[in-house]
């Protein structure tokens, strides 16, 4: 079994948060960078209560023809449609900018560029 390492981090609001190293389980798309948004649920009487708008995440396995391996990613449905439109994960990563990608996908993109 792999050992999990926890680190205490001081947040801006002076609240300690626990950060788990080596395992990032956020509700964020690894290809587009879409993350949860905050908003209000508005009733018919115009009462507003806070709520979260979560992205439509799916765990998807992509097949890379250039790297000759499977890549498991947490991806939104809209990113999945974009990859499908481009034709493959290799072609999608070739065109996408580094800013929106997760650190794992940035490494994969660098490997793809090096292989070509």
N, C-alpha and C positions, 0 to 999 in steps of 0.2 A: 504494500500500500504506500502511496505517496504521502508525505507529511505535509500538512497544511500549515502555513505560517501566517499569523495574524499580526497586524501592526496597528497601533493606535495613532490616529491622526487628529490634530486640532483643527476643527472646522472654523469658518469665519464667524459663526455665531457662538463661539466658545463652547461648542458641544463636541464631545469626543465621539468619533465614528470609527467603526471597525472596518478596516480594509483587508480583504483577503487576497493574498498574493497568489499568483499562478492560476487562479480561477476567477475569471471575470464573468459574472452572471448578471449583466444589465439588460434592460429591455430596450436595446438599441440595435438598429440594423447595422450589420458589419459592412455592407456595401454602400448604402446611401447616407448613413449617419442619422436616420430618423429616430427620434427619441420621444418619450411621453410629453404631452403638452398639458397645461393646466387651464381650466375654464370653469364655467358655471353651468349647472343644470337648472333650467328655468321652468318653473311650473306655470300652469294656466293662470294662477293668481299673481304671477310675476315674482314669486319667491325664488331667491338665488341660493343654491347650495354648491359648495366646491366639489369638483370632480376632476378625474384625470382622463385624458384621451390617449389610450395606449395604441402603439403601432401594431399592425396585423402581422406579427412575427410567426415564422415557420422555420423549423429545422430542416435544412435541405442539404443533400449530398450532390455536389457537382462533380462531373468527370472532366478532368483537364487532359486534353490530348497532347499538349506540348510537354507537360511535366509527367504524364503517364501515371497519374494517381488520382484518388478521390479526395475531394475537399468538402468537409462538413462545415456549414456556416449557418448562423442565425440571421435570416433574411426576411424583409417585409415582402408582402405579396406584390407590391409595385416594383420592387427591385427584381423580383423573380421574372416579372413580365418584361422588364428592360433587358435582362440577360437573355431571355427567350427571343426577343426582337433582334438582338445583335447576332444570335446564332449559337454562341457558346460562352462559357465563363472566360476563356482565353481572350476572345475578341472584346468582351465587355471590359475586362481589366486593362486591356491595351489602351482604350479610349478614355476611361474614367480618370478624374483628377485625384491626387494623393490626399487632399484635404478631408474628404468625407470618409475615407477608408479607416477601418480599425487597424491596430498595429499588426495583427496576424495577417490580414489581407495585404497590408503594405509589403510585408516580407514575401508573400506569394507573388505579388506584382513585380518585385525586384528580381525574383527567380525567373519569372516569365520573360522579362526584358533581357536578362543575361542569356537565356537559352536561345533566343532568336538572334 
